[in-house]
Amino acid sequence: MASARRVGLAHVSACGHDLGRCALHGRVDGGERPGEARVLIEEIRQRLGAGKVYAGEMLPRLGEAFQAFAPGDWALAASSLEELAPEVIRLGGSHAQRDVFEETRIEAHARAGHMEKARALLQERLDRRPNGRDTRWLARINQQYAGSAAG
């Protein structure tokens, strides 16, 4: 869950044109330097138009989803990440990088109030790979869900 929290936009030069890997490392969120994130996303769109981006249209959309997450537009982040979920494998990368995507997606749903969806995604994750951290995260989401259902 900590990796899904805002960690700031790395310098564009550190990312080069690899928005996917930067986003999956949680480095493209638009939080500290939203102008640089927009520039990077626009550069990716230009490269996409020239046929130079193997991951396709999902790549700039992923950057925009992380940008929505950073300032707290949870509903937009959740819906954007949900749409991109089937395509995230196109970015390659490590399991840890894909975990950042998955964790951000779960947290966006939870913060948007989509508790059933957050719970279901987290339970799927626990079914694949049980661990204490995700068990505690699910308990927190269940507690929030119980609170929102009672209120």
C-alpha positions in Angstrom: 0.0 0.0 0.0 2.8 2.4 0.7 4.0 2.1 -2.9 0.6 3.3 -4.1 0.9 6.5 -2.1 2.1 9.7 -3.8 5.8 9.8 -4.1 6.3 12.7 -6.5 7.2 13.1 -10.1 10.8 12.3 -10.9 12.6 14.6 -13.3 11.5 13.9 -16.9 15.1 13.2 -17.8 15.2 10.3 -15.3 12.2 8.8 -17.0 13.2 9.5 -20.6 10.3 8.3 -22.7 9.5 5.3 -20.6 6.3 6.7 -18.9 5.1 3.1 -18.3 8.0 2.1 -16.1 8.0 5.5 -14.4 4.3 5.2 -13.7 4.6 1.7 -12.5 7.3 2.8 -10.1 4.9 5.4 -8.8 7.0 8.2 -10.2 4.6 9.9 -12.6 1.8 11.2 -10.5 1.7 14.9 -11.2 1.7 15.7 -7.5 4.9 17.8 -7.2 5.4 18.7 -10.8 2.2 18.3 -12.7 3.5 20.5 -15.6 6.3 18.0 -16.2 4.0 15.1 -16.1 1.8 16.8 -18.7 4.8 17.5 -20.9 5.9 13.8 -20.6 2.5 12.6 -21.4 2.3 14.9 -24.4 5.7 13.6 -25.6 4.4 10.1 -25.3 1.4 11.0 -27.4 3.6 12.5 -30.1 5.7 9.4 -30.1 2.6 7.3 -30.3 1.4 9.2 -33.3 4.7 8.5 -35.0 4.3 4.8 -34.2 7.2 4.7 -31.7 5.3 3.5 -28.6 4.9 -0.3 -28.4 2.5 -0.2 -25.5 0.0 1.9 -27.5 -2.6 4.4 -26.3 -2.8 2.8 -22.9 0.6 4.4 -22.0 -0.4 8.0 -21.9 -3.8 7.0 -20.4 -1.8 5.4 -17.6 0.0 8.6 -16.9 -3.3 10.5 -16.8 -4.7 7.9 -14.4 -1.7 8.4 -12.0 -2.2 12.2 -12.4 -5.8 11.8 -11.3 -4.8 9.8 -8.3 -2.2 12.3 -7.0 -4.5 15.2 -6.2 -7.3 13.0 -5.0 -9.6 12.5 -8.0 -10.4 9.0 -6.8 -13.3 8.3 -9.0 -11.5 9.2 -12.2 -8.4 7.4 -11.1 -10.4 4.3 -10.2 -12.3 4.2 -13.5 -9.2 4.9 -15.6 -7.1 2.3 -13.8 -10.0 -0.2 -14.2 -10.2 0.4 -17.9 -6.4 -0.1 -18.2 -6.2 -3.2 -16.1 -6.4 -5.7 -18.9 -3.7 -3.9 -20.8 -1.1 -3.2 -18.1 0.8 -6.4 -19.0 1.8 -4.7 -22.2 4.2 -2.5 -20.3 6.4 -5.4 -19.3 8.4 -4.8 -16.1 8.7 -6.7 -12.9 6.0 -8.1 -10.6 6.8 -5.3 -8.2 6.0 -2.8 -10.9 2.7 -4.4 -11.7 2.0 -4.5 -8.0 2.2 -0.7 -7.9 -0.5 -0.6 -10.6 -2.7 -3.1 -8.7 -2.2 -1.4 -5.4 -3.0 2.0 -6.8 -6.1 0.6 -8.5 -7.3 -1.0 -5.2 -6.6 2.2 -3.2 -8.3 4.4 -5.8 -11.5 2.3 -5.6 -11.4 2.3 -1.7 -10.9 6.1 -1.6 -13.7 6.6 -4.2 -16.0 4.7 -1.9 -16.2 1.7 -4.2 -15.6 -0.6 -1.3 -17.1 -3.8 -2.8 -14.8 -3.5 -5.8 -11.7 -2.7 -3.6 -12.6 -5.7 -1.3 -13.0 -8.0 -4.3 -9.7 -7.0 -5.9 -7.9 -7.3 -2.6 -9.4 -10.7 -1.9 -8.3 -11.9 -5.4 -4.8 -10.7 -4.6 -4.9 -12.6 -1.3 -6.2 -15.7 -2.9 -3.1 -15.6 -5.3 -0.6 -14.7 -2.7 -1.6 -14.6 1.0 0.4 -12.2 3.2 0.0 -10.2 6.4 0.2 -6.7 4.8 -2.7 -7.3 2.4 -4.7 -9.1 5.2 -4.3 -5.9 7.3 -5.3 -3.8 4.3 -8.4 -5.9 3.7 -9.3 -5.5 7.4 -9.0 -1.7 7.1 -11.2 -1.7 4.0 -13.7 -3.9 5.7 -13.8 -1.6 8.7 -14.3 1.4 6.4 -17.0 -0.5 4.5 -18.8 -1.3 7.7 -18.6 2.3 8.8 -19.9 3.6 5.5 -22.7 1.0 5.5 -23.7 2.0 9.0 -23.6 5.7 8.3 
